[in-house]
Amino acid sequence: MINNFTKRSFDIAASIVGILLTWWIVIIAWVVASIETRSNGLFVQKRVGCHGKLFNLYKIKSMRPIIGIDTTVTTAQDARITKSGKFFRKTKIDELPQLWNVLLGDMSFVGPRPDVAGYADLLEGEDRMILELRPGITGPASLKYKDEEEILQGVADPKEYNDTVIWPDKVRINKKYIQEWSFMGDLGYIVETVMGRKR
């Protein structure tokens, strides 16, 4: 059973430390992204959070809009990804603004990744336990699918493969995470993420 007090206390303390250590990286990345995309370098998008409530997720912008491409499923060779965006996505610098999401309580360090509407909000039955938890920056499903964009690049229909293979597997993994949660397990997922490991 998840100890919400322990999990939230860690999130608050660790996000404050993270923000203090990385704010300058976020500023530089924001400036670079703003120049390359010729827009505000901060990407803001509605995602499904705890109890199905929508929240604004913050990231460094790594893509530019291209007419005719509107899918939310991204592959490794997606033409919308900018040059700096490739670096930001590889190093996870684009995810650093989510430390604010964690501090605000929209997210946790570890948990299911927050999706756009049309996925988690449509879960039924026992699968809806995932919505009882704050979405996370990382987690077991994120580590397993660390190279998700490369996987999707190699299939004929990326969206269909995501919806019928990857997404159901993520649901299974995240349910197991909730059922077997431990604080030390969360610390392990964070260490694996920082070390760049894949499950």
Helices and strands as residue ranges (DSSP letters): H 4-37, E 42-48, G 50-52, E 54-60, H 83-91, G 93-95, H 98-104, E 108-110, G 120-122, G 125-132, E 136-138, H 140-144, H 148-153, H 158-161, I 162-166, H 167-179, H 183-194
